């Protein structure tokens, strides 16, 4: 991801992976600045201004609103023919009165401007007749996460929005370039000094050398850059010839492959974790099914127990009713027996019943009857 404007003293040292992003924009200007007076508006620390002079510019004026960045620029990138000022496009008239430039460049500035139309008009006022103008803008929709509230960008531009804005002020661009990441391979002479050179300080950033012609291969649908997914847009006005540039840094094979190995390892870990999650999910589903079945069984047993209880209660009621009926029947029979025993006909027929017992030989019953009769008389 492209970094927001300048690094200052004490910040992290430059990075061989990120530096080409910042270098490539200035490299586009290399064929167009020889013997030209160049305005680098929004120059940051100024390494691009140093490069433009290195590539043949007669004079380069770097302007940036950051006093810290300009101090770093004067310290590390100041040289004959390179001048730095603190200010913005509106303040530039104070120290660049009546100045006109053959080439004007502004990278990563317009997205910070509250009035981009006025900003572009200021740039046009500094342009000499037939001047080349190079205006770059990052694709904020790619470069800055949606939840990042700390960015100083006042607006995120799509390619179409930036193109419409710039051409509305500057007229139709001669060319539009897309800042795309490059994946490639190269052959570098053994012992080339730039292989062993380290970036010990900021002075190493602009220390670049042209190596050879680059060859661009066809893209692929899965990785092809387009206006929506590139990191940067660059409009070009007022120059003849095609503008393009590629900035690279050489890397060892291990430096290239290790991140991919790490990604593959991470992918395998994710797949393993995903498989574990699926297995855990299946186990949970199986346990859930078992719990559901157990719940159904418990509810079925409860229903059966409730039905059995109701049946028992119904049977108990029936038995109680039968007992009450039997008790009532016995009471009625006892009443009938008592009534018979107390009746006159029962007393009159008693001798007949005794005679019958004698004839049947039931002397025990006769004795018992006499004993009962005697007892009743005595009472």
N, C-alpha and C positions, 0 to 999 in steps of 0.2 A: 504494500500500500504506500502511495506517495506520502511523504511527510509534509506537514504544514510548515511552511516557511522557515526562517533561518534557524540553524543550529548556532549556539553561541558557546563561548569558552566555558569549559566545565561540562558540556553536554557529551553524550556518547560519541566516540570516534566514528568516522564514516565506515560504511559497510559495503563490501564488494558486491553484495547481492542487490542492495537498494540504490547505490550510486548511479548505475546506468540509467535509472528512471529520470534522474535529475540532469544527467549529462546529455541524454539523447536530444532533448529539446534544443539545447544550444548547438548541438552538432548539426541540426538541420540548417542553421544559419551559416555554417562554415564556408560554403561556396559563394556566399552573397555579401560578405563584409569586407573583402580586401579593399583597402584604401578608402573605406567609408567611415563616416562619423556615425556612431551608434549610441542610441539611448536605451539603456537597460533599466526599465521602470519596474520596481518591485524586485530588485536584484538580490535581496537576502544578504548572505555573507559575501557575495561578490565573486565566487569562483567562476561563474559564467561570464562575468565581465572580463576576468583575466583571460579566459579561453578565447573570447572574441578578439581580444588584442593579439593573442598568440596566433590566431588564424589570419591575421593580416589587417585588422581594422586600423584606421589612422588614429582614431580616438574613441574611447568608450566612456560614457558617463553613466555610473550606476546610482540609482536613487531608491531608497527604501525608507519606510516610516519608522523602522526600528533603529534607535540609536545604538543599541548593543550590537545588532547585526552589522551596521556600518563600521563600528569600531573594530570588529573582527575582520571585516573586509579590508580596512586600511592596514591592519596588522599583518594579515596573511597574504592578501592578494593585491595590495597596492603596488603599482609599478609605473614607469613612465608611460604616459598615454592613457592611464586608467584613473578616473576621478570619481570619488564617492561623495554623495550628499545625503543628508537626512531630510526627508520630506515625502510628500505624495504628489499625485498628478496635479493637484490644485496649487500646492505650494511651489511646485517646480518653476512657475513663472517668476518667482522672486529671485531665483539664482540662475535661471536659464532664459532671461529676458531676450527676446528676439532670436533665440537659438533655433536652428533647424537641423534636422538629422536625416541622413540618407537611409538609415535602417532604424526602426523602432521595434523593440521586443518587450513583451510583458507576459510573464508566466505566473500563474497562480495568484492573480491579483483581482481580477474582475469579480470573482465570487465573494470578495470581501467588501465590494463597493456598494454603498447605499443607493447611489444613482449611477448605474452602469452606463446609461446613455451619455451623461455628462462626462464620465471618465473617458469613454471612447472619443468624444469630441475633443477633449484635451489632447489626447494622443495625436489626433489628426492635425491639431494646430501646431504641433512640434515637427510635423513631417515636411521635409523639403519636397519640391516638385519631383514626382516619380519615385518617391521613397518606398522602400519595401517595409511592410508592417507584418509582424508575426505576433498573434495574440493566442495564448493558450489558456485552457480552462479544464480543471479536473472534472471527471464525472462523479459528482458528489454522491449519487445514488449507489455507486459501487465503492467509492473510496471511504465513505463515512457511514457507519452503522446507523440505522434509523433511530436507535435509542441514545445516540451520542449527543448530549446537550452541551458539551464543552467546546465544540468547534466554533471557530470565529467566522466560519462561512455564513454569510447572510442569506445565501440562496444556493440551492442545488439546481444545476442546469442539465437537461437532457441535450443531446447533440442538436436536435432540431431547434430547441429554445435558444441555445447559444448561437447557432448559425443565424437564426432570424434576427436576434439582437444585434450581432456584429455587422451583418450585411445591411441592416437598416440604417446604420451610421456610416459605415465605411464603403458601402457598395458591394457588389458581388465579388467574392473572394476568387483569387486566381487558382487556389487549390485548398483542399481540406485534408488534413492528415489525422490519423487515429494512432494514439499511443498504445501500442500493444506489447505484451510480454513476448519474448523470443525464447524458443527452445531449440537449441542447435548443437552443432559439433564443429570443431575446427582443428586444423593442423598448424601448430605454432613452432617456429624454429627452435631447436634445442639450444638452451642457454640464452634465450631472449631476455634482456635485462628486466622487462616488465613482468616476467613470471616470478622473479625473485624479489621484486621491489615491494616493500610494505608501506602501508599508509600509516606512518607513525604520527603524522599530524595533518592538519587541513591542507598543508601545502601539497600533499600528494593527490588531492582530488582532481585538479585540472591537469595533472601531469599525464597526458594521454598521447598515444601515438597511433596514426593510421596504419593499419596492418595489411589489409587486402580488400578485394571486392567481395561483398556478401552476395550469396545466391539464395533467393527466396523460393522455397518449395510450396506446392499447393497445400492448402489447409484441409482440415477434416471437419465434418459437420459437428462432431462433438466438442471440438476445441476452437472452432473458427471465430476470430474476433469480428465484431460488428459495432455499429454505432451505440448499441445499448449496453454492451458488456465490456468495452475497453475502459482503461483508467483515465484517458486524457484525450482532449480534442485540441487541434491546432489549426488555426486559419492563417492563410498566407495571402497577402495583397502586394501588388506592385513589383513582382520580380519575374524575370524570365527563366524558363527552365524548371524542370521538375525538382521538387524539394523532398528529400527523404533522408533518414539517418538511422543507423543502428549502433548502439553503444553496448559493449559487452565487457565482461571480465572473465578471465580464464579460471576454471575451477578443476580441482582434482576429481577423479571418478568417484572416489569415496564420498567427497563432499556432495556430489550430485545424488548418489545412490542411497546414502544413509537416511535422508528424510523419507525417501520412498519405502525403504525397509521399515522405518518407524511407522509409516502409514499402513503398510501391509500388516505389521504386527498388531497395530491398533485395530485394524479391520478384523483380523483373526480373533482378537480378544472380544470385539463386539459381537462377532458371529457366535463365539463360544458362550458369551453372556446371554445372547439372544436364545441359543439352544437351551441353556439352563433355565431361562425365564419361561420358555415354552414348556419344558418338562415340569417345572414347578407349577405352571398354570394347569397343565393336564392333571397333576397330582391333586391340586386344589379342586378341580372340577370333579375328579373321581371321589374325593372326600365329600364334596358337596352333594354328589349323587347318593353316596352311602348314607349321609346324614338325612337326606330327604327320604330315602327308603326306610330308615329306622324310624323317622318321625311318622311316616305313613303306617308302619307296623304298630307303633305305640298307640296311634289314634285308633287303629282297627281293634287292638286289644281293649282299649278303653271303651270303645263302642260295644264290643262283645260283653265286657264285664258289666256295663250299664244295662245291656239287654238281659243278662243272667240275673242281675239284681232285681230288675223289674219282674222277671218271671218268678223269682223266689218270693218277692213281696206278694205277687198275685196268688201263688200257691199257699203262702202263709195265711192270706185272707180267706182262701177257700177252706183250709183246715179249721181255722177259727170259726168259720160259719158252720162247718159240719159239726164241730164240738158243741157249739151253742145249740144246734138243732138236736143233737143226741141228748144233751143235758135237758133240753125242753121236753123231749120225748120221754125220758126217764121220769121227769117230774110229773108229767101227765099220767104215766103208768102207775107211779106211786099213789097219786091222788085217786085213781080208779080202784087200785087194790084196797086202799084205806076205806074208800066208799063202800066197797063190797063187804069188807070185814065188819063194817059197822051197820050193815043193812039188816033188816028183820029176817029176810029170806035166808041170809047166811047163818043166822042164829038158829032158825027153825030146822034147817037141814043139817045141822051139826051132828045129831045122833046118827043120821044116815051115813055121814062121812066117817064117823067112828066105827060103825058096824062094818063099813067097807074095808077099813084098815084091819079089823079083826079077821075078817074073812081072808084078807090078803096076807095076814101074818105080820103086819107092821106094828108089833107091840112096842117097839121103841118109840115110835111116833105117838102112840097112844099115851104112853107114860109121860112123854114130854108135854103133850097137850093137857093131861091131868095136872101135871106140875104147874103149868102156866095158869090153868084155871084156878087152882088153889091159891096161887100167888095173887091172882087178881081179886079173889074173894077176900083174902086177908087184908089186902090193901083197901 
